[in-house]
Amino acid sequence: MNIIYATDDNYAYLAGVSMESLFINNRSTEVIDVYILDDGISEANKNKLGLIAQNYNRKVLFIDVQTISENIKKLTSVGFSYEGKDSFTAYSRLFMDDVLPESVKKALYIDCDTLVVSSLENAYNTKMPDDCVISMVVDCTQREYVKSLDMEQDNSYYNSGIILFDIDRWRSCKCGQLLIDHLQNVRSEYPLPDQDLLNVVLGDKINKLPLKYNVQSPNFMYKTYSSICSAYGLDEKHYYSKEDWADAMNSPAIIHFSGASFIRPWYFNSNHPLKKLYLKYYKNNVYYTEASYKNSFFKSNLPTVVRYLMYLFLPSNINGIVSGHILKRWIQKQYIGENALWYQKVK
């Protein structure tokens, strides 16, 4: 099994926690080779990540992504951004076929802000339709947001936190070049750049993975299937069935601590309902120290506080309906039309 992480030095500790959870809950998998797309990881952090792998008799290989970096920098002439929130690390997974060994034919990319809590064998062995190059889980994104993108409005919108790559097909279809061509010739700026790019350019080449392989935080925020559908304007066609959702919530394989639904569990002041589960792994990891954990605080903004209070005090069905109205109006103001705030910001 080939597993991919991508990180810079700042988030290496999160990769370490996720990677150890992968090893713990996939002991029966004979071979797990981890490739880390290295965007400036220090030697000290490389040693810690290597030690985690060694403790489970696994291999970790660090791949310098400078070649990808140079290719991406060339695109700045058309307004392409890879700084700050749109960091280069987020894009490296889209061009990893340039730096992975030719022997790697298939790989499962996993975001660092995750826990792997059960076997990934079935996900890794997913048989994709012949016209697909990647498999992903549908994202918890308001359907109104899709209107701001140049994509088929009837398509599902997928989350880029977990991606199963058929690297042979990716290479033969020249997907990396398709993404570059789009950035150069069609549109160079997106609010969620790497994720939006995949959905816009490769939407017809994405196979749908079961939700259990990327259970994102909003699923825990809204508690029920009807509530999350109300909040994001989703339905069975664009998300999952009620039965599939229940199966994922009862037996998740990968928990993805995404978005601003809760303060994330590696912060001392986290309010995430799965904080205890995360700490079970974090506190046994080489990266954990009591002092650093107790000094890690996340400064909440007003929307995060309001969302959490709604989660605490509103019935889940009411929370979903109210959140749906708020999210829809906010997205319309931010992203829909020429006068949208986001487009004014990037001009």
C-alpha positions as CSV (number, residue, x, y, z in Angstrom):
1,M,0.0,0.0,0.0
2,N,1.5,3.4,-1.1
3,I,0.4,6.3,1.2
4,I,1.1,9.9,0.4
5,Y,1.3,12.8,2.9
6,A,2.3,16.4,2.0
7,T,3.6,18.8,4.6
8,D,5.9,21.6,5.4
9,D,7.8,21.9,8.7
10,N,4.9,23.6,10.6
11,Y,2.5,20.6,10.1
12,A,4.9,17.7,10.4
13,Y,3.6,16.9,13.9
14,L,0.1,16.4,12.5
15,A,1.4,14.1,9.8
16,G,3.1,12.2,12.5
17,V,-0.1,11.6,14.5
18,S,-2.1,10.7,11.4
19,M,0.7,8.3,10.2
20,E,0.9,6.5,13.5
21,S,-2.9,6.0,13.6
22,L,-2.6,4.5,10.1
23,F,0.1,2.1,11.3
24,I,-1.8,1.1,14.4
25,N,-5.1,0.4,12.6
26,N,-3.6,-1.3,9.6
27,R,-1.2,-3.8,11.2
28,S,-2.5,-6.7,9.0
29,T,-1.4,-4.9,5.8
30,E,1.8,-6.6,4.7
31,V,3.4,-3.6,3.1
32,I,2.8,0.1,3.8
33,D,5.2,2.5,2.2
34,V,4.7,6.2,3.1
35,Y,5.9,8.9,0.8
36,I,6.0,12.4,2.3
37,L,6.1,15.3,-0.1
38,D,8.6,17.4,1.7
39,D,8.1,21.2,1.5
40,G,11.0,22.1,3.8
41,I,10.7,19.6,6.7
42,S,13.6,20.0,9.2
43,E,16.0,17.2,9.9
44,A,14.7,17.0,13.4
45,N,11.2,16.4,12.2
46,K,12.3,14.0,9.5
47,N,14.0,12.0,12.3
48,K,10.8,11.9,14.4
49,L,8.7,10.8,11.4
50,G,11.2,8.2,10.6
51,L,11.2,6.9,14.1
52,I,7.4,6.5,14.1
53,A,7.6,4.4,10.9
54,Q,10.5,2.4,12.4
55,N,8.5,1.6,15.5
56,Y,6.0,-0.2,13.3
57,N,8.5,-1.8,10.9
58,R,7.3,0.5,8.1
59,K,9.1,2.6,5.6
60,V,8.9,6.4,5.1
61,L,10.5,8.2,2.2
62,F,10.9,11.9,1.9
63,I,10.5,13.4,-1.6
64,D,11.9,16.8,-2.3
65,V,9.2,18.7,-4.2
66,Q,11.4,21.5,-5.5
67,T,10.8,20.4,-9.1
68,I,7.1,20.9,-8.6
69,S,7.8,24.2,-6.9
70,E,9.6,25.5,-9.9
71,N,6.8,24.5,-12.2
72,I,4.2,26.2,-10.1
73,K,6.2,29.4,-9.7
74,K,6.1,29.7,-13.5
75,L,2.3,30.2,-13.3
76,T,2.5,33.4,-11.2
77,S,2.7,35.4,-14.5
78,V,-1.1,34.6,-15.0
79,G,-2.0,35.6,-11.4
80,F,-1.7,32.1,-9.9
81,S,-1.2,32.2,-6.1
82,Y,0.5,29.6,-4.0
83,E,1.3,31.7,-0.9
84,G,-0.5,31.7,2.5
85,K,-3.8,29.8,2.6
86,D,-3.1,28.8,-1.0
87,S,0.2,27.3,0.0
88,F,2.4,25.3,-2.3
89,T,2.0,22.3,-0.1
90,A,-1.7,22.1,-1.0
91,Y,-0.8,21.9,-4.7
92,S,2.0,19.4,-4.5
93,R,-0.4,16.4,-4.5
94,L,-1.7,17.5,-7.9
95,F,1.7,17.2,-9.5
96,M,3.2,14.4,-7.4
97,D,3.5,12.1,-10.4
98,D,6.5,14.3,-11.5
99,V,8.5,13.2,-8.4
100,L,7.2,9.8,-7.4
101,P,9.2,6.7,-8.5
102,E,7.9,5.2,-11.8
103,S,7.3,2.0,-9.8
104,V,4.4,3.7,-7.9
105,K,1.3,2.8,-9.9
106,K,-1.3,3.6,-7.3
107,A,-1.3,5.7,-4.1
108,L,-3.7,7.0,-1.4
109,Y,-3.2,10.6,-0.5
110,I,-4.2,11.5,3.1
111,D,-4.3,15.0,4.6
112,C,-2.3,15.6,7.8
113,D,-5.4,16.7,9.8
114,T,-6.8,13.2,10.0
115,L,-7.0,10.1,12.1
116,V,-7.1,6.7,10.4
117,V,-9.2,4.5,12.7
118,S,-9.7,1.3,10.8
119,S,-8.4,-0.7,7.8
120,L,-7.9,1.1,4.5
121,E,-7.5,-2.1,2.4
122,N,-11.0,-1.9,0.8
123,A,-10.5,1.8,-0.1
124,Y,-7.1,1.1,-1.5
125,N,-8.3,-1.8,-3.6
126,T,-11.3,0.2,-5.0
127,K,-11.8,-0.7,-8.7
128,M,-12.4,2.5,-10.6
129,P,-14.4,2.8,-13.8
130,D,-12.2,2.9,-16.8
131,D,-12.8,6.6,-17.4
132,C,-11.8,7.7,-13.9
133,V,-8.3,8.6,-12.6
134,I,-9.0,9.4,-9.0
135,S,-11.5,8.4,-6.2
136,M,-12.7,10.9,-3.6
137,V,-15.4,11.5,-1.0
138,V,-18.1,14.1,-1.5
139,D,-17.4,17.3,0.4
140,C,-19.7,19.0,2.9
141,T,-20.0,22.1,0.7
142,Q,-23.1,24.3,0.2
143,R,-24.5,23.6,-3.2
144,E,-24.7,27.3,-3.7
145,Y,-20.9,27.4,-3.8
146,V,-20.9,25.2,-6.9
147,K,-22.6,28.0,-8.8
148,S,-19.5,30.1,-8.4
149,L,-17.4,27.4,-10.2
150,D,-17.1,26.6,-13.9
151,M,-18.3,23.1,-13.5
152,E,-21.3,20.9,-14.3
153,Q,-23.9,22.1,-11.9
154,D,-25.4,18.6,-11.6
155,N,-22.1,17.1,-10.5
156,S,-21.2,16.3,-6.9
157,Y,-18.4,18.4,-5.4
158,Y,-15.6,16.4,-3.8
159,N,-13.2,16.9,-0.9
160,S,-9.4,16.8,-1.7
161,G,-8.4,15.6,1.8
162,I,-8.4,11.9,0.8
163,I,-7.6,11.0,-2.8
164,L,-7.0,7.5,-4.3
165,F,-4.8,8.1,-7.4
166,D,-4.5,5.6,-10.3
167,I,-1.1,7.1,-11.1
168,D,-0.7,5.2,-14.4
169,R,-4.0,6.6,-15.6
170,W,-3.1,10.1,-14.2
171,R,0.1,10.1,-16.2
172,S,-1.4,8.7,-19.4
173,C,-4.2,11.3,-19.3
174,K,-1.6,14.0,-18.6
175,C,-3.8,15.3,-15.8
176,G,-1.2,17.6,-14.3
177,Q,-0.9,19.3,-17.7
178,L,-4.7,19.6,-17.9
179,L,-4.6,21.5,-14.6
180,I,-1.8,23.8,-15.7
181,D,-3.5,24.5,-19.0
182,H,-6.7,25.5,-17.2
183,L,-4.8,27.8,-14.8
184,Q,-3.0,29.4,-17.7
185,N,-5.8,29.7,-20.2
186,V,-9.2,29.6,-18.4
187,R,-9.0,30.7,-14.8
188,S,-6.0,31.2,-12.4
189,E,-7.8,31.9,-9.1
190,Y,-10.1,29.8,-7.0
191,P,-11.3,30.2,-3.4
192,L,-10.3,26.6,-2.6
193,P,-7.6,26.3,-5.2
194,D,-6.5,22.7,-5.3
195,Q,-9.9,21.2,-4.5
196,D,-11.7,23.5,-6.9
197,L,-9.3,22.7,-9.6
198,L,-9.9,19.0,-9.3
199,N,-13.6,19.4,-9.4
200,V,-13.7,21.8,-12.3
201,V,-11.1,20.2,-14.5
202,L,-11.4,16.5,-13.7
203,G,-15.0,16.3,-12.5
204,D,-15.9,13.7,-15.0
205,K,-12.9,11.6,-14.0
206,I,-13.7,11.3,-10.3
207,N,-15.0,8.1,-8.8
208,K,-17.1,8.3,-5.6
209,L,-15.6,6.7,-2.5
210,P,-17.8,5.7,0.5
211,L,-18.2,8.5,3.0
212,K,-16.5,6.4,5.8
213,Y,-13.1,7.1,4.2
214,N,-13.3,10.9,4.8
215,V,-15.8,11.7,7.5
216,Q,-15.5,15.5,7.8
217,S,-16.2,17.6,10.9
218,P,-19.5,19.1,9.7
219,N,-21.0,15.6,9.9
220,F,-20.5,15.7,13.7
221,M,-21.6,19.4,13.9
222,Y,-25.1,18.7,12.5
223,K,-25.6,15.3,14.1
224,T,-28.3,13.9,11.8
225,Y,-28.6,13.2,8.1
226,S,-31.5,15.6,7.5
227,S,-29.7,18.4,9.4
228,I,-26.5,18.2,7.3
229,C,-28.5,18.0,4.1
230,S,-30.4,21.2,5.2
231,A,-27.3,23.0,6.1
232,Y,-25.5,22.4,2.8
233,G,-28.4,22.0,0.4
234,L,-27.4,18.4,-0.2
235,D,-29.5,15.4,-1.2
236,E,-28.9,11.7,-1.9
237,K,-27.9,12.4,-5.5
238,H,-25.2,15.0,-4.6
239,Y,-24.1,13.5,-1.2
240,Y,-24.9,10.0,0.2
241,S,-28.0,8.0,1.2
242,K,-29.2,8.1,4.7
243,E,-28.0,4.5,5.2
244,D,-24.5,5.3,3.8
245,W,-24.2,8.3,6.1
246,A,-25.2,6.3,9.1
247,D,-22.7,3.6,8.3
248,A,-19.9,6.1,8.0
249,M,-20.9,7.8,11.3
250,N,-21.0,4.4,13.1
251,S,-17.9,2.9,11.5
252,P,-15.6,5.6,10.1
253,A,-12.3,4.6,8.6
254,I,-10.8,8.1,8.3
255,I,-11.9,11.1,10.4
256,H,-11.0,14.4,8.8
257,F,-10.8,17.4,11.2
258,S,-11.7,19.8,8.5
259,G,-13.1,23.3,8.3
260,A,-14.2,25.7,11.0
261,S,-17.0,23.6,12.5
262,F,-15.1,23.2,15.8
263,I,-11.7,24.2,17.2
264,R,-9.5,21.4,16.0
265,P,-8.5,18.7,18.6
266,W,-4.8,19.3,18.8
267,Y,-5.5,22.7,20.4
268,F,-5.8,22.8,24.2
269,N,-9.1,24.8,24.0
270,S,-10.6,22.5,21.4
271,N,-14.3,21.9,21.6
272,H,-14.4,19.1,19.0
273,P,-16.6,16.1,20.1
274,L,-13.9,13.7,19.1
275,K,-11.1,15.5,21.1
276,K,-10.7,12.6,23.5
277,L,-10.2,10.1,20.6
278,Y,-7.6,12.4,19.0
279,L,-5.7,12.8,22.3
280,K,-5.5,9.1,22.7
281,Y,-3.3,9.0,19.7
282,Y,-1.6,12.3,20.1
283,K,-0.5,11.7,23.7
284,N,1.3,8.5,22.8
285,N,3.1,10.1,19.8
286,V,6.7,11.2,19.8
287,Y,5.5,14.8,19.1
288,Y,3.5,15.2,22.2
289,T,4.6,17.2,25.2
290,E,2.4,18.4,28.0
291,A,3.8,21.9,27.9
292,S,3.4,22.5,24.2
293,Y,-0.1,21.1,24.2
294,K,-1.3,23.3,27.1
295,N,0.2,26.3,25.4
296,S,-1.6,25.7,22.1
297,F,-4.6,27.9,21.8
298,F,-6.8,28.7,18.8
299,K,-8.3,32.2,18.8
300,S,-11.9,31.9,17.7
301,N,-13.6,34.4,15.5
302,L,-17.3,35.4,15.9
303,P,-18.7,33.0,13.2
304,T,-17.0,30.0,14.8
305,V,-18.4,30.9,18.3
306,V,-21.9,31.4,16.9
307,R,-21.8,28.1,15.0
308,Y,-20.7,26.3,18.2
309,L,-23.4,27.9,20.3
310,M,-26.0,26.8,17.7
311,Y,-24.6,23.3,17.9
312,L,-24.9,23.3,21.7
313,F,-28.3,24.9,22.1
314,L,-30.4,24.4,19.0
315,P,-32.2,21.1,18.1
316,S,-30.2,19.5,15.2
317,N,-33.0,19.9,12.6
318,I,-33.4,23.6,13.5
319,N,-29.6,24.1,13.5
320,G,-29.4,22.6,10.0
321,I,-32.2,24.9,8.6
322,V,-30.9,28.1,10.2
323,S,-27.3,27.3,9.1
324,G,-28.4,26.5,5.6
325,H,-30.0,30.0,5.2
326,I,-26.9,31.7,6.7
327,L,-24.4,29.7,4.6
328,K,-26.4,30.3,1.4
329,R,-26.5,34.1,2.0
330,W,-22.9,34.3,3.0
331,I,-21.8,32.3,-0.1
332,Q,-23.9,34.5,-2.4
333,K,-22.3,37.6,-0.9
334,Q,-18.7,36.2,-1.1
335,Y,-18.7,34.3,-4.4
336,I,-21.7,34.8,-6.6
337,G,-21.5,37.5,-9.3
338,E,-19.0,40.1,-10.4
339,N,-19.4,42.2,-7.2
340,A,-18.8,39.3,-4.9
341,L,-16.3,40.1,-2.1
342,W,-13.8,37.3,-2.9
343,Y,-13.5,38.4,-6.6
344,Q,-13.0,42.0,-5.5
345,K,-10.2,40.9,-3.2
346,V,-8.2,39.0,-5.9
347,K,-8.5,41.6,-8.6
